């Protein structure tokens, strides 16, 4: 990702500096990103195990984002 492609916060974003999306869109973005990054690293996992790993990581990421929003009173 080039410098020009990186997100630059302008004050209206969520606490993690991502553009505000609906929850389904955010989950889909996370799924695509994690799948892309983990496919080669976790090649020895079965399809079901890989999907379970990606799902658990998405759940934890979204939980962390909600905690940050509550703690810092953003959102």
PDB file of N, CA, C, O and CB in Angstrom:
ATOM      1  N   UNK A   1       0.852  -1.173   0.000  1.00  0.00           N
ATOM      2  CA  UNK A   1       0.000   0.000   0.000  1.00  0.00           C
ATOM      3  C   UNK A   1       0.895   1.231   0.000  1.00  0.00           C
ATOM      4  O   UNK A   1       1.797   1.362   0.827  1.00  0.00           O
ATOM      5  CB  UNK A   1      -0.968   0.000   1.223  1.00  0.00           C
ATOM      6  N   UNK A   2       0.636   2.110  -0.919  1.00  0.00           N
ATOM      7  CA  UNK A   2       1.434   3.320  -1.000  1.00  0.00           C
ATOM      8  C   UNK A   2       0.957   4.341   0.026  1.00  0.00           C
ATOM      9  O   UNK A   2      -0.124   4.209   0.599  1.00  0.00           O
ATOM     10  CB  UNK A   2       1.373   3.910  -2.413  1.00  0.00           C
ATOM     11  N   UNK A   3       1.764   5.336   0.241  1.00  0.00           N
ATOM     12  CA  UNK A   3       1.404   6.419   1.164  1.00  0.00           C
ATOM     13  C   UNK A   3       0.096   7.061   0.736  1.00  0.00           C
ATOM     14  O   UNK A   3      -0.738   7.383   1.581  1.00  0.00           O
ATOM     15  CB  UNK A   3       2.521   7.481   1.228  1.00  0.00           C
ATOM     16  N   UNK A   4      -0.095   7.251  -0.564  1.00  0.00           N
ATOM     17  CA  UNK A   4      -1.306   7.888  -1.054  1.00  0.00           C
ATOM     18  C   UNK A   4      -2.541   7.036  -0.792  1.00  0.00           C
ATOM     19  O   UNK A   4      -3.638   7.577  -0.655  1.00  0.00           O
ATOM     20  CB  UNK A   4      -1.180   8.173  -2.532  1.00  0.00           C
ATOM     21  N   UNK A   5      -2.386   5.701  -0.719  1.00  0.00           N
ATOM     22  CA  UNK A   5      -3.519   4.818  -0.504  1.00  0.00           C
ATOM     23  C   UNK A   5      -3.877   4.672   0.965  1.00  0.00           C
ATOM     24  O   UNK A   5      -4.982   4.239   1.293  1.00  0.00           O
ATOM     25  CB  UNK A   5      -3.231   3.471  -1.087  1.00  0.00           C
ATOM     26  N   UNK A   6      -2.952   5.031   1.857  1.00  0.00           N
ATOM     27  CA  UNK A   6      -3.224   4.878   3.278  1.00  0.00           C
ATOM     28  C   UNK A   6      -4.301   5.860   3.708  1.00  0.00           C
ATOM     29  O   UNK A   6      -4.408   6.971   3.188  1.00  0.00           O
ATOM     30  CB  UNK A   6      -1.946   5.083   4.104  1.00  0.00           C
ATOM     31  N   UNK A   7      -5.087   5.418   4.667  1.00  0.00           N
ATOM     32  CA  UNK A   7      -6.177   6.244   5.156  1.00  0.00           C
ATOM     33  C   UNK A   7      -5.625   7.341   6.053  1.00  0.00           C
ATOM     34  O   UNK A   7      -4.834   7.062   6.955  1.00  0.00           O
ATOM     35  CB  UNK A   7      -7.213   5.393   5.911  1.00  0.00           C
ATOM     36  N   UNK A   8      -6.022   8.562   5.822  1.00  0.00           N
ATOM     37  CA  UNK A   8      -5.599   9.688   6.645  1.00  0.00           C
ATOM     38  C   UNK A   8      -6.816  10.169   7.417  1.00  0.00           C
ATOM     39  O   UNK A   8      -7.786  10.630   6.815  1.00  0.00           O
ATOM     40  CB  UNK A   8      -4.975  10.842   5.779  1.00  0.00           C
ATOM     41  N   UNK A   9      -6.777  10.066   8.776  1.00  0.00           N
ATOM     42  CA  UNK A   9      -7.945  10.446   9.563  1.00  0.00           C
ATOM     43  C   UNK A   9      -8.278  11.922   9.421  1.00  0.00           C
ATOM     44  O   UNK A   9      -7.389  12.770   9.337  1.00  0.00           O
ATOM     45  CB  UNK A   9      -7.720  10.112  11.018  1.00  0.00           C
ATOM     46  N   UNK A  10      -9.561  12.212   9.395  1.00  0.00           N
ATOM     47  CA  UNK A  10     -10.005  13.602   9.286  1.00  0.00           C
ATOM     48  C   UNK A  10     -10.886  14.009  10.449  1.00  0.00           C
ATOM     49  O   UNK A  10     -11.409  15.123  10.473  1.00  0.00           O
ATOM     50  CB  UNK A  10     -10.748  13.815   7.988  1.00  0.00           C
ATOM     51  N   UNK A  11     -11.059  13.111  11.419  1.00  0.00           N
ATOM     52  CA  UNK A  11     -11.844  13.448  12.596  1.00  0.00           C
ATOM     53  C   UNK A  11     -13.209  12.809  12.644  1.00  0.00           C
ATOM     54  O   UNK A  11     -13.799  12.742  13.722  1.00  0.00           O
ATOM     55  CB  UNK A  11     -11.999  14.900  12.679  1.00  0.00           C
ATOM     56  N   UNK A  12     -13.747  12.334  11.529  1.00  0.00           N
ATOM     57  CA  UNK A  12     -15.081  11.763  11.516  1.00  0.00           C
ATOM     58  C   UNK A  12     -15.090  10.241  11.486  1.00  0.00           C
ATOM     59  O   UNK A  12     -16.143   9.630  11.305  1.00  0.00           O
ATOM     60  CB  UNK A  12     -15.833  12.285  10.344  1.00  0.00           C
ATOM     61  N   UNK A  13     -13.931   9.628  11.661  1.00  0.00           N
ATOM     62  CA  UNK A  13     -13.824   8.184  11.551  1.00  0.00           C
ATOM     63  C   UNK A  13     -13.991   7.527  12.909  1.00  0.00           C
ATOM     64  O   UNK A  13     -14.077   8.195  13.939  1.00  0.00           O
ATOM     65  CB  UNK A  13     -12.488   7.793  10.935  1.00  0.00           C
ATOM     66  N   UNK A  14     -14.035   6.195  12.885  1.00  0.00           N
ATOM     67  CA  UNK A  14     -14.109   5.471  14.143  1.00  0.00           C
ATOM     68  C   UNK A  14     -12.748   5.443  14.817  1.00  0.00           C
ATOM     69  O   UNK A  14     -11.765   5.928  14.259  1.00  0.00           O
ATOM     70  CB  UNK A  14     -14.623   4.048  13.919  1.00  0.00           C
ATOM     71  N   UNK A  15     -12.690   4.874  16.018  1.00  0.00           N
ATOM     72  CA  UNK A  15     -11.480   4.927  16.839  1.00  0.00           C
ATOM     73  C   UNK A  15     -10.283   4.262  16.172  1.00  0.00           C
ATOM     74  O   UNK A  15      -9.147   4.653  16.441  1.00  0.00           O
ATOM     75  CB  UNK A  15     -11.737   4.273  18.170  1.00  0.00           C
ATOM     76  N   UNK A  16     -10.497   3.281  15.322  1.00  0.00           N
ATOM     77  CA  UNK A  16      -9.390   2.570  14.687  1.00  0.00           C
ATOM     78  C   UNK A  16      -8.938   3.249  13.397  1.00  0.00           C
ATOM     79  O   UNK A  16      -8.108   2.699  12.674  1.00  0.00           O
ATOM     80  CB  UNK A  16      -9.791   1.134  14.399  1.00  0.00           C
ATOM     81  N   UNK A  17      -9.466   4.426  13.099  1.00  0.00           N
ATOM     82  CA  UNK A  17      -9.110   5.211  11.925  1.00  0.00           C
ATOM     83  C   UNK A  17      -9.497   4.549  10.606  1.00  0.00           C
ATOM     84  O   UNK A  17      -8.834   4.750   9.588  1.00  0.00           O
ATOM     85  CB  UNK A  17      -7.642   5.476  11.931  1.00  0.00           C
ATOM     86  N   UNK A  18     -10.562   3.764  10.624  1.00  0.00           N
ATOM     87  CA  UNK A  18     -11.125   3.210   9.404  1.00  0.00           C
ATOM     88  C   UNK A  18     -12.363   4.007   9.064  1.00  0.00           C
ATOM     89  O   UNK A  18     -13.042   4.515   9.955  1.00  0.00           O
ATOM     90  CB  UNK A  18     -11.452   1.695   9.556  1.00  0.00           C
ATOM     91  N   UNK A  19     -12.660   4.119   7.789  1.00  0.00           N
ATOM     92  CA  UNK A  19     -13.919   4.780   7.457  1.00  0.00           C
ATOM     93  C   UNK A  19     -15.078   4.021   8.107  1.00  0.00           C
ATOM     94  O   UNK A  19     -15.065   2.792   8.178  1.00  0.00           O
ATOM     95  CB  UNK A  19     -14.111   4.864   5.915  1.00  0.00           C
ATOM     96  N   UNK A  20     -16.057   4.750   8.569  1.00  0.00           N
ATOM     97  CA  UNK A  20     -17.198   4.103   9.226  1.00  0.00           C
ATOM     98  C   UNK A  20     -17.991   3.309   8.203  1.00  0.00           C
ATOM     99  O   UNK A  20     -18.443   3.851   7.194  1.00  0.00           O
ATOM    100  CB  UNK A  20     -18.106   5.150   9.923  1.00  0.00           C
ATOM    101  N   UNK A  21     -18.157   2.016   8.473  1.00  0.00           N
ATOM    102  CA  UNK A  21     -18.922   1.125   7.603  1.00  0.00           C
ATOM    103  C   UNK A  21     -20.006   0.475   8.435  1.00  0.00           C
ATOM    104  O   UNK A  21     -19.963   0.476   9.665  1.00  0.00           O
ATOM    105  CB  UNK A  21     -18.010   0.050   6.931  1.00  0.00           C
ATOM    106  N   UNK A  22     -20.954  -0.066   7.749  1.00  0.00           N
ATOM    107  CA  UNK A  22     -21.928  -0.855   8.483  1.00  0.00           C
ATOM    108  C   UNK A  22     -21.219  -2.138   8.932  1.00  0.00           C
ATOM    109  O   UNK A  22     -20.218  -2.530   8.332  1.00  0.00           O
ATOM    110  CB  UNK A  22     -23.208  -1.167   7.602  1.00  0.00           C
ATOM    111  N   UNK A  23     -21.729  -2.794   9.980  1.00  0.00           N
ATOM    112  CA  UNK A  23     -21.046  -3.967  10.546  1.00  0.00           C
ATOM    113  C   UNK A  23     -20.784  -5.082   9.529  1.00  0.00           C
ATOM    114  O   UNK A  23     -19.739  -5.732   9.577  1.00  0.00           O
ATOM    115  CB  UNK A  23     -21.862  -4.521  11.683  1.00  0.00           C
ATOM    116  N   UNK A  24     -21.712  -5.302   8.627  1.00  0.00           N
ATOM    117  CA  UNK A  24     -21.534  -6.372   7.640  1.00  0.00           C
ATOM    118  C   UNK A  24     -20.378  -6.055   6.690  1.00  0.00           C
ATOM    119  O   UNK A  24     -19.587  -6.935   6.352  1.00  0.00           O
ATOM    120  CB  UNK A  24     -22.834  -6.586   6.838  1.00  0.00           C
ATOM    121  N   UNK A  25     -20.285  -4.807   6.267  1.00  0.00           N
ATOM    122  CA  UNK A  25     -19.202  -4.394   5.385  1.00  0.00           C
ATOM    123  C   UNK A  25     -17.858  -4.511   6.098  1.00  0.00           C
ATOM    124  O   UNK A  25     -16.880  -4.969   5.508  1.00  0.00           O
ATOM    125  CB  UNK A  25     -19.424  -2.958   4.896  1.00  0.00           C
ATOM    126  N   UNK A  26     -17.807  -4.099   7.359  1.00  0.00           N
ATOM    127  CA  UNK A  26     -16.561  -4.191   8.134  1.00  0.00           C
ATOM    128  C   UNK A  26     -16.138  -5.650   8.272  1.00  0.00           C
ATOM    129  O   UNK A  26     -14.961  -5.972   8.110  1.00  0.00           O
ATOM    130  CB  UNK A  26     -16.734  -3.547   9.537  1.00  0.00           C
ATOM    131  N   UNK A  27     -17.087  -6.531   8.571  1.00  0.00           N
ATOM    132  CA  UNK A  27     -16.786  -7.951   8.716  1.00  0.00           C
ATOM    133  C   UNK A  27     -16.260  -8.527   7.392  1.00  0.00           C
ATOM    134  O   UNK A  27     -15.298  -9.295   7.385  1.00  0.00           O
ATOM    135  CB  UNK A  27     -18.043  -8.724   9.180  1.00  0.00           C
ATOM    136  N   UNK A  28     -16.887  -8.157   6.293  1.00  0.00           N
ATOM    137  CA  UNK A  28     -16.437  -8.642   4.985  1.00  0.00           C
ATOM    138  C   UNK A  28     -15.032  -8.149   4.655  1.00  0.00           C
ATOM    139  O   UNK A  28     -14.228  -8.899   4.101  1.00  0.00           O
ATOM    140  CB  UNK A  28     -17.409  -8.200   3.893  1.00  0.00           C
ATOM    141  N   UNK A  29     -14.730  -6.907   4.988  1.00  0.00           N
ATOM    142  CA  UNK A  29     -13.384  -6.367   4.762  1.00  0.00           C
ATOM    143  C   UNK A  29     -12.358  -7.137   5.580  1.00  0.00           C
ATOM    144  O   UNK A  29     -11.291  -7.492   5.080  1.00  0.00           O
ATOM    145  CB  UNK A  29     -13.330  -4.868   5.118  1.00  0.00           C
ATOM    146  N   UNK A  30     -12.689  -7.390   6.834  1.00  0.00           N
ATOM    147  CA  UNK A  30     -11.783  -8.166   7.679  1.00  0.00           C
ATOM    148  C   UNK A  30     -11.584  -9.569   7.122  1.00  0.00           C
ATOM    149  O   UNK A  30     -10.458 -10.064   7.075  1.00  0.00           O
ATOM    150  CB  UNK A  30     -12.320  -8.241   9.110  1.00  0.00           C
ATOM    151  N   UNK A  31     -12.672 -10.213   6.698  1.00  0.00           N
ATOM    152  CA  UNK A  31     -12.586 -11.575   6.162  1.00  0.00           C
ATOM    153  C   UNK A  31     -11.675 -11.618   4.939  1.00  0.00           C
ATOM    154  O   UNK A  31     -10.819 -12.496   4.829  1.00  0.00           O
ATOM    155  CB  UNK A  31     -13.988 -12.101   5.797  1.00  0.00           C
ATOM    156  N   UNK A  32     -11.858 -10.680   4.030  1.00  0.00           N
ATOM    157  CA  UNK A  32     -11.022 -10.639   2.829  1.00  0.00           C
ATOM    158  C   UNK A  32      -9.555 -10.431   3.183  1.00  0.00           C
ATOM    159  O   UNK A  32      -8.682 -11.110   2.643  1.00  0.00           O
ATOM    160  CB  UNK A  32     -11.495  -9.530   1.890  1.00  0.00           C
ATOM    161  N   UNK A  33      -9.282  -9.495   4.085  1.00  0.00           N
ATOM    162  CA  UNK A  33      -7.911  -9.189   4.465  1.00  0.00           C
ATOM    163  C   UNK A  33      -7.248 -10.377   5.172  1.00  0.00           C
ATOM    164  O   UNK A  33      -6.127 -10.757   4.835  1.00  0.00           O
ATOM    165  CB  UNK A  33      -7.881  -7.954   5.365  1.00  0.00           C
ATOM    166  N   UNK A  34      -7.942 -10.956   6.147  1.00  0.00           N
ATOM    167  CA  UNK A  34      -7.374 -12.090   6.873  1.00  0.00           C
ATOM    168  C   UNK A  34      -7.171 -13.295   5.961  1.00  0.00           C
ATOM    169  O   UNK A  34      -6.147 -13.973   6.045  1.00  0.00           O
ATOM    170  CB  UNK A  34      -8.272 -12.470   8.043  1.00  0.00           C
ATOM    171  N   UNK A  35      -8.129 -13.562   5.104  1.00  0.00           N
ATOM    172  CA  UNK A  35      -7.995 -14.686   4.181  1.00  0.00           C
ATOM    173  C   UNK A  35      -6.785 -14.495   3.279  1.00  0.00           C
ATOM    174  O   UNK A  35      -6.010 -15.427   3.063  1.00  0.00           O
ATOM    175  CB  UNK A  35      -9.267 -14.847   3.337  1.00  0.00           C
ATOM    176  N   UNK A  36      -6.628 -13.298   2.761  1.00  0.00           N
ATOM    177  CA  UNK A  36      -5.487 -12.993   1.885  1.00  0.00           C
ATOM    178  C   UNK A  36      -4.167 -13.183   2.630  1.00  0.00           C
ATOM    179  O   UNK A  36      -3.236 -13.790   2.100  1.00  0.00           O
ATOM    180  CB  UNK A  36      -5.588 -11.547   1.345  1.00  0.00           C
ATOM    181  N   UNK A  37      -4.083 -12.665   3.860  1.00  0.00           N
ATOM    182  CA  UNK A  37      -2.822 -12.721   4.597  1.00  0.00           C
ATOM    183  C   UNK A  37      -2.504 -14.093   5.173  1.00  0.00           C
ATOM    184  O   UNK A  37      -1.332 -14.436   5.333  1.00  0.00           O
ATOM    185  CB  UNK A  37      -2.848 -11.724   5.703  1.00  0.00           C
ATOM    186  N   UNK A  38      -3.525 -14.884   5.486  1.00  0.00           N
ATOM    187  CA  UNK A  38      -3.286 -16.156   6.155  1.00  0.00           C
ATOM    188  C   UNK A  38      -3.258 -17.371   5.233  1.00  0.00           C
ATOM    189  O   UNK A  38      -2.845 -18.450   5.658  1.00  0.00           O
ATOM    190  CB  UNK A  38      -4.322 -16.361   7.183  1.00  0.00           C
ATOM    191  N   UNK A  39      -3.682 -17.222   3.997  1.00  0.00           N
ATOM    192  CA  UNK A  39      -3.796 -18.371   3.100  1.00  0.00           C
ATOM    193  C   UNK A  39      -2.478 -19.140   2.983  1.00  0.00           C
ATOM    194  O   UNK A  39      -2.477 -20.363   3.123  1.00  0.00           O
ATOM    195  CB  UNK A  39      -4.248 -17.910   1.720  1.00  0.00           C
ATOM    196  N   UNK A  40      -1.383 -18.471   2.737  1.00  0.00           N
ATOM    197  CA  UNK A  40      -0.115 -19.184   2.583  1.00  0.00           C
ATOM    198  C   UNK A  40       0.463 -19.628   3.923  1.00  0.00           C
ATOM    199  O   UNK A  40       1.094 -20.682   4.006  1.00  0.00           O
ATOM    200  CB  UNK A  40       0.889 -18.308   1.858  1.00  0.00           C
ATOM    201  N   UNK A  41       0.257 -18.843   4.960  1.00  0.00           N
ATOM    202  CA  UNK A  41       0.807 -19.165   6.277  1.00  0.00           C
ATOM    203  C   UNK A  41       0.122 -20.391   6.872  1.00  0.00           C
ATOM    204  O   UNK A  41       0.762 -21.194   7.551  1.00  0.00           O
ATOM    205  CB  UNK A  41       0.661 -17.969   7.224  1.00  0.00           C
ATOM    206  N   UNK A  42      -1.159 -20.533   6.623  1.00  0.00           N
ATOM    207  CA  UNK A  42      -1.951 -21.616   7.217  1.00  0.00           C
ATOM    208  C   UNK A  42      -2.348 -22.662   6.179  1.00  0.00           C
ATOM    209  O   UNK A  42      -3.424 -23.253   6.273  1.00  0.00           O
ATOM    210  CB  UNK A  42      -3.204 -21.049   7.884  1.00  0.00           C
ATOM    211  N   UNK A  43      -1.504 -22.888   5.213  1.00  0.00           N
ATOM    212  CA  UNK A  43      -1.826 -23.814   4.121  1.00  0.00           C
ATOM    213  C   UNK A  43      -2.056 -25.238   4.611  1.00  0.00           C
ATOM    214  O   UNK A  43      -2.740 -26.012   3.940  1.00  0.00           O
ATOM    215  CB  UNK A  43      -0.715 -23.809   3.094  1.00  0.00           C
ATOM    216  N   UNK A  44      -1.498 -25.603   5.769  1.00  0.00           N
ATOM    217  CA  UNK A  44      -1.658 -26.961   6.276  1.00  0.00           C
ATOM    218  C   UNK A  44      -2.991 -27.188   6.986  1.00  0.00           C
ATOM    219  O   UNK A  44      -3.325 -28.329   7.305  1.00  0.00           O
ATOM    220  CB  UNK A  44      -0.534 -27.282   7.213  1.00  0.00           C
ATOM    221  N   UNK A  45      -3.755 -26.131   7.238  1.00  0.00           N
ATOM    222  CA  UNK A  45      -5.052 -26.279   7.889  1.00  0.00           C
ATOM    223  C   UNK A  45      -6.102 -26.769   6.891  1.00  0.00           C
ATOM    224  O   UNK A  45      -6.046 -26.444   5.705  1.00  0.00           O
ATOM    225  CB  UNK A  45      -5.494 -24.945   8.518  1.00  0.00           C
ATOM    226  N   UNK A  46      -7.050 -27.548   7.382  1.00  0.00           N
ATOM    227  CA  UNK A  46      -8.175 -27.946   6.531  1.00  0.00           C
ATOM    228  C   UNK A  46      -9.032 -26.711   6.259  1.00  0.00           C
ATOM    229  O   UNK A  46      -8.908 -25.694   6.941  1.00  0.00           O
ATOM    230  CB  UNK A  46      -9.027 -29.087   7.203  1.00  0.00           C
ATOM    231  N   UNK A  47      -9.882 -26.810   5.278  1.00  0.00           N
ATOM    232  CA  UNK A  47     -10.757 -25.684   4.945  1.00  0.00           C
ATOM    233  C   UNK A  47     -11.620 -25.255   6.118  1.00  0.00           C
ATOM    234  O   UNK A  47     -11.793 -24.063   6.373  1.00  0.00           O
ATOM    235  CB  UNK A  47     -11.641 -26.043   3.775  1.00  0.00           C
ATOM    236  N   UNK A  48     -12.166 -26.246   6.837  1.00  0.00           N
ATOM    237  CA  UNK A  48     -13.033 -25.939   7.977  1.00  0.00           C
ATOM    238  C   UNK A  48     -12.233 -25.286   9.107  1.00  0.00           C
ATOM    239  O   UNK A  48     -12.706 -24.344   9.742  1.00  0.00           O
ATOM    240  CB  UNK A  48     -13.726 -27.220   8.487  1.00  0.00           C
ATOM    241  N   UNK A  49     -11.027 -25.788   9.353  1.00  0.00           N
ATOM    242  CA  UNK A  49     -10.190 -25.204  10.407  1.00  0.00           C
ATOM    243  C   UNK A  49      -9.756 -23.790  10.043  1.00  0.00           C
ATOM    244  O   UNK A  49      -9.713 -22.908  10.900  1.00  0.00           O
ATOM    245  CB  UNK A  49      -8.957 -26.079  10.660  1.00  0.00           C
ATOM    246  N   UNK A  50      -9.436 -23.577   8.770  1.00  0.00           N
ATOM    247  CA  UNK A  50      -9.045 -22.248   8.311  1.00  0.00           C
ATOM    248  C   UNK A  50     -10.197 -21.267   8.481  1.00  0.00           C
ATOM    249  O   UNK A  50     -10.001 -20.157   8.976  1.00  0.00           O
ATOM    250  CB  UNK A  50      -8.593 -22.293   6.843  1.00  0.00           C
ATOM    251  N   UNK A  51     -11.388 -21.667   8.077  1.00  0.00           N
ATOM    252  CA  UNK A  51     -12.562 -20.797   8.224  1.00  0.00           C
ATOM    253  C   UNK A  51     -12.851 -20.503   9.693  1.00  0.00           C
ATOM    254  O   UNK A  51     -13.226 -19.383  10.043  1.00  0.00           O
ATOM    255  CB  UNK A  51     -13.793 -21.443   7.567  1.00  0.00           C
ATOM    256  N   UNK A  52     -12.676 -21.514  10.557  1.00  0.00           N
ATOM    257  CA  UNK A  52     -12.896 -21.303  11.988  1.00  0.00           C
ATOM    258  C   UNK A  52     -11.883 -20.309  12.551  1.00  0.00           C
ATOM    259  O   UNK A  52     -12.231 -19.464  13.376  1.00  0.00           O
ATOM    260  CB  UNK A  52     -12.809 -22.637  12.747  1.00  0.00           C
ATOM    261  N   UNK A  53     -10.634 -20.410  12.110  1.00  0.00           N
ATOM    262  CA  UNK A  53      -9.596 -19.472  12.555  1.00  0.00           C
ATOM    263  C   UNK A  53      -9.929 -18.051  12.115  1.00  0.00           C
ATOM    264  O   UNK A  53      -9.877 -17.118  12.916  1.00  0.00           O
ATOM    265  CB  UNK A  53      -8.218 -19.887  12.003  1.00  0.00           C
ATOM    266  N   UNK A  54     -10.270 -17.895  10.842  1.00  0.00           N
ATOM    267  CA  UNK A  54     -10.610 -16.569  10.320  1.00  0.00           C
ATOM    268  C   UNK A  54     -11.821 -16.004  11.063  1.00  0.00           C
ATOM    269  O   UNK A  54     -11.836 -14.828  11.426  1.00  0.00           O
ATOM    270  CB  UNK A  54     -10.893 -16.637   8.799  1.00  0.00           C
ATOM    271  N   UNK A  55     -12.827 -16.836  11.287  1.00  0.00           N
ATOM    272  CA  UNK A  55     -14.020 -16.377  12.009  1.00  0.00           C
ATOM    273  C   UNK A  55     -13.657 -15.911  13.422  1.00  0.00           C
ATOM    274  O   UNK A  55     -14.107 -14.852  13.858  1.00  0.00           O
ATOM    275  CB  UNK A  55     -15.076 -17.504  12.076  1.00  0.00           C
ATOM    276  N   UNK A  56     -12.854 -16.688  14.130  1.00  0.00           N
ATOM    277  CA  UNK A  56     -12.469 -16.322  15.507  1.00  0.00           C
ATOM    278  C   UNK A  56     -11.680 -15.013  15.521  1.00  0.00           C
ATOM    279  O   UNK A  56     -11.867 -14.179  16.407  1.00  0.00           O
ATOM    280  CB  UNK A  56     -11.629 -17.452  16.156  1.00  0.00           C
ATOM    281  N   UNK A  57     -10.807 -14.841  14.545  1.00  0.00           N
ATOM    282  CA  UNK A  57     -10.017 -13.607  14.476  1.00  0.00           C
ATOM    283  C   UNK A  57     -10.913 -12.403  14.182  1.00  0.00           C
ATOM    284  O   UNK A  57     -10.686 -11.320  14.721  1.00  0.00           O
ATOM    285  CB  UNK A  57      -8.922 -13.728  13.397  1.00  0.00           C
ATOM    286  N   UNK A  58     -11.919 -12.581  13.338  1.00  0.00           N
ATOM    287  CA  UNK A  58     -12.862 -11.500  13.042  1.00  0.00           C
ATOM    288  C   UNK A  58     -13.637 -11.127  14.300  1.00  0.00           C
ATOM    289  O   UNK A  58     -13.780  -9.947  14.617  1.00  0.00           O
ATOM    290  CB  UNK A  58     -13.835 -11.912  11.911  1.00  0.00           C
ATOM    291  N   UNK A  59     -14.132 -12.126  15.011  1.00  0.00           N
ATOM    292  CA  UNK A  59     -14.890 -11.881  16.241  1.00  0.00           C
ATOM    293  C   UNK A  59     -14.041 -11.084  17.233  1.00  0.00           C
ATOM    294  O   UNK A  59     -14.517 -10.114  17.823  1.00  0.00           O
ATOM    295  CB  UNK A  59     -15.349 -13.220  16.877  1.00  0.00           C
ATOM    296  N   UNK A  60     -12.788 -11.493  17.415  1.00  0.00           N
ATOM    297  CA  UNK A  60     -11.915 -10.803  18.364  1.00  0.00           C
ATOM    298  C   UNK A  60     -11.584  -9.383  17.916  1.00  0.00           C
ATOM    299  O   UNK A  60     -11.535  -8.470  18.740  1.00  0.00           O
ATOM    300  CB  UNK A  60     -10.632 -11.591  18.556  1.00  0.00           C
ATOM    301  N   UNK A  61     -11.356  -9.187  16.615  1.00  0.00           N
ATOM    302  CA  UNK A  61     -11.063  -7.842  16.107  1.00  0.00           C
ATOM    303  C   UNK A  61     -12.254  -6.911  16.319  1.00  0.00           C
ATOM    304  O   UNK A  61     -12.090  -5.782  16.781  1.00  0.00           O
ATOM    305  CB  UNK A  61     -10.694  -7.898  14.612  1.00  0.00           C
ATOM    306  N   UNK A  62     -13.442  -7.383  15.983  1.00  0.00           N
ATOM    307  CA  UNK A  62     -14.636  -6.553  16.158  1.00  0.00           C
ATOM    308  C   UNK A  62     -14.902  -6.272  17.628  1.00  0.00           C
ATOM    309  O   UNK A  62     -15.316  -5.168  17.982  1.00  0.00           O
ATOM    310  CB  UNK A  62     -15.853  -7.230  15.529  1.00  0.00           C
ATOM    311  N   UNK A  63     -14.670  -7.258  18.487  1.00  0.00           N
ATOM    312  CA  UNK A  63     -14.833  -7.056  19.927  1.00  0.00           C
ATOM    313  C   UNK A  63     -13.860  -5.983  20.412  1.00  0.00           C
ATOM    314  O   UNK A  63     -14.241  -5.099  21.180  1.00  0.00           O
ATOM    315  CB  UNK A  63     -14.607  -8.385  20.700  1.00  0.00           C
ATOM    316  N   UNK A  64     -12.624  -6.057  19.973  1.00  0.00           N
ATOM    317  CA  UNK A  64     -11.625  -5.062  20.349  1.00  0.00           C
ATOM    318  C   UNK A  64     -11.993  -3.664  19.880  1.00  0.00           C
ATOM    319  O   UNK A  64     -11.771  -2.688  20.595  1.00  0.00           O
ATOM    320  CB  UNK A  64     -10.281  -5.446  19.789  1.00  0.00           C
ATOM    321  N   UNK A  65     -12.547  -3.567  18.693  1.00  0.00           N
ATOM    322  CA  UNK A  65     -12.967  -2.262  18.182  1.00  0.00           C
ATOM    323  C   UNK A  65     -14.121  -1.696  19.012  1.00  0.00           C
ATOM    324  O   UNK A  65     -14.178  -0.492  19.262  1.00  0.00           O
ATOM    325  CB  UNK A  65     -13.382  -2.375  16.704  1.00  0.00           C
ATOM    326  N   UNK A  66     -15.038  -2.569  19.439  1.00  0.00           N
ATOM    327  CA  UNK A  66     -16.143  -2.097  20.285  1.00  0.00           C
ATOM    328  C   UNK A  66     -15.618  -1.634  21.630  1.00  0.00           C
ATOM    329  O   UNK A  66     -16.086  -0.625  22.156  1.00  0.00           O
ATOM    330  CB  UNK A  66     -17.196  -3.203  20.480  1.00  0.00           C
ATOM    331  N   UNK A  67     -14.652  -2.351  22.201  1.00  0.00           N
ATOM    332  CA  UNK A  67     -14.071  -1.961  23.493  1.00  0.00           C
ATOM    333  C   UNK A  67     -13.394  -0.607  23.359  1.00  0.00           C
ATOM    334  O   UNK A  67     -13.575   0.264  24.210  1.00  0.00           O
ATOM    335  CB  UNK A  67     -13.057  -3.027  23.994  1.00  0.00           C
ATOM    336  N   UNK A  68     -12.620  -0.422  22.303  1.00  0.00           N
ATOM    337  CA  UNK A  68     -11.925   0.855  22.105  1.00  0.00           C
ATOM    338  C   UNK A  68     -12.930   1.994  21.959  1.00  0.00           C
ATOM    339  O   UNK A  68     -12.707   3.095  22.463  1.00  0.00           O
ATOM    340  CB  UNK A  68     -11.010   0.789  20.862  1.00  0.00           C
ATOM    341  N   UNK A  69     -14.024   1.728  21.275  1.00  0.00           N
ATOM    342  CA  UNK A  69     -15.050   2.748  21.112  1.00  0.00           C
ATOM    343  C   UNK A  69     -15.644   3.131  22.459  1.00  0.00           C
ATOM    344  O   UNK A  69     -15.842   4.314  22.739  1.00  0.00           O
ATOM    345  CB  UNK A  69     -16.148   2.259  20.168  1.00  0.00           C
ATOM    346  N   UNK A  70     -15.930   2.132  23.298  1.00  0.00           N
ATOM    347  CA  UNK A  70     -16.498   2.412  24.621  1.00  0.00           C
ATOM    348  C   UNK A  70     -15.491   3.131  25.516  1.00  0.00           C
ATOM    349  O   UNK A  70     -15.832   4.113  26.176  1.00  0.00           O
ATOM    350  CB  UNK A  70     -16.956   1.109  25.290  1.00  0.00           C
ATOM    351  N   UNK A  71     -14.259   2.644  25.537  1.00  0.00           N
ATOM    352  CA  UNK A  71     -13.234   3.192  26.429  1.00  0.00           C
ATOM    353  C   UNK A  71     -12.946   4.648  26.096  1.00  0.00           C
ATOM    354  O   UNK A  71     -12.845   5.486  26.992  1.00  0.00           O
ATOM    355  CB  UNK A  71     -11.945   2.368  26.338  1.00  0.00           C
ATOM    356  N   UNK A  72     -12.815   4.945  24.822  1.00  0.00           N
ATOM    357  CA  UNK A  72     -12.441   6.299  24.426  1.00  0.00           C
ATOM    358  C   UNK A  72     -13.636   7.136  24.008  1.00  0.00           C
ATOM    359  O   UNK A  72     -13.480   8.253  23.515  1.00  0.00           O
ATOM    360  CB  UNK A  72     -11.447   6.248  23.302  1.00  0.00           C
ATOM    361  N   UNK A  73     -14.834   6.589  24.208  1.00  0.00           N
ATOM    362  CA  UNK A  73     -16.072   7.331  23.974  1.00  0.00           C
ATOM    363  C   UNK A  73     -16.153   7.883  22.560  1.00  0.00           C
ATOM    364  O   UNK A  73     -16.567   9.024  22.352  1.00  0.00           O
ATOM    365  CB  UNK A  73     -16.194   8.463  24.969  1.00  0.00           C
ATOM    366  N   UNK A  74     -15.757   7.073  21.596  1.00  0.00           N
ATOM    367  CA  UNK A  74     -15.869   7.444  20.182  1.00  0.00           C
ATOM    368  C   UNK A  74     -17.038   6.697  19.590  1.00  0.00           C
ATOM    369  O   UNK A  74     -17.541   5.738  20.177  1.00  0.00           O
ATOM    370  CB  UNK A  74     -14.557   7.133  19.397  1.00  0.00           C
ATOM    371  N   UNK A  75     -17.458   7.129  18.454  1.00  0.00           N
ATOM    372  CA  UNK A  75     -18.425   6.378  17.687  1.00  0.00           C
ATOM    373  C   UNK A  75     -19.775   6.930  17.762  1.00  0.00           C
ATOM    374  O   UNK A  75     -20.698   6.387  17.155  1.00  0.00           O
ATOM    375  CB  UNK A  75     -18.458   5.007  18.112  1.00  0.00           C
TER     376      UNK A  75
END
